[in-house]
Amino acid sequence: MSPELSGGHPTIAGSGTGKPATYALCLGDDALVLAQRLGEWIAASPQLEEDVALANIALDQLGQARSLLGYAGSLMEPSRSEDDLAYFRDERDFRNVHLVERSWALPGGTGSDFGVTMARMLIWSTYQVELYSRLTSSADETLAAVAAKAVKEVDYHRDHATMWVLRLGDGTEESRVRMQAGLEAEWPYVEELFDASYVDQGLVASGVAVDPSILREPWTGRIEQVLAEATLTSPEVPPARGGGRRGIHTEQMGYLLAEMQHLARSHPGATW
Amino acid sequence: MAVLTRDRAWEAAAAVLDPEVPVLTIEDLGVLRSVDVSEDETVLVRITPTYSGCPAMDTIRADVEQALTEAGFERVRVELVLSPAWTTDWMSEAGKRKLADYGIVPPQPHGREGVVSLALTLRCPQCGSPDTRELSRFGSTACKSLWVCNACREPFDHFKAH
């Protein structure tokens, strides 16, 4: 490990400097961690086509993460590569929201649950469509370019999640109950997506970053439409505490990072 | 010594094949955006990814460098550009024909902004029947979906409009 990485606490440039390093890091970490989590479904989905679908969605998220982390790293002092950021940061330096890091299990359960997965993917992809479609007009050319590419991808992810939520919600009694249970499990983590406290207001004012709080209303409108058609209801549950943007994560984050990082840390510089 | 021109550089880069759909060149796909040769004969090639996570980009980059080196250019730089974002509308007509011959149904063109063009069905590339259905919206690569023909029962790939 090179000396500047050994502390595990990279200097994050960009706060108040007009450069969106931290902002790009937050969005990149969201996509990276979700990609890693989605990978668990490969060869474990209810059907072969779904393996392929979730793997493709994970790959899109990984691609977005690479662009965003590569850009964030280029703005840091000293600069960092996408691999430095993915593999050589510790848990407290990750800035992703809790929604993307948690296991796919129902509360109290152990196995991955498909209802939880589709609830999360609907929540997440609807949020990403709202975010990226606005970020395409960012004053920052790189963020605008990444968003223009990504918005077409996440729109397709949303279609996929919507299709499943409709099919399960408006399906059998069993599938409806389980889809609703998935929504109840994920809903506490919705609020953190719209928490604007992590975004430098200077970046919002200069048109570089999107204020996440403005995404709430269009997000709710789209989600309620899908849930109504699926004969499901918006859960009424208190929001979880959040803290992902400050580096405070859930218990499951450590396990995810251990799996994602152990090869790179055990064999630094390994290629294949 | 041969005169090294932009045209020769373009020709060399344009002949590079997509590693995942090897009947298409990167020019057919619209992945090759520009080729410039500076006064000191450094070639700058710009390519754009189809999807953010397209794993073929690293191979394409290496293949472009190799093709230009073989064409006699000593200094080659390959740059990845994201903007404007790639669309299947950039696929050449020749590319679409090659895809169809290969058994992959080519992408439909996008309509004008705000106008949704409805493709009612895809024709089976094996038997030509319009009686086909989508099996999976995601396929073997990010750019394809999987279909099946109800008439001849053969599965086939569709290059999604993107």
Interface residues (C-beta under 8 A of the other chain):
Chain A: E49 V52 A53 A55 N56 I57 L59 D60 Q61 L62 G63 Q64 R66 S67 E141 T142 A144 A145 V146 A148 K149 A150 K152 E153 Y156 D159 H160 M163
Chain B: P49 Y51 S52 G53 C54 P55 V81 L82 S83 P84 A85 W86 L135 S136 R137 F138 G139 S140 A142 L146 H162
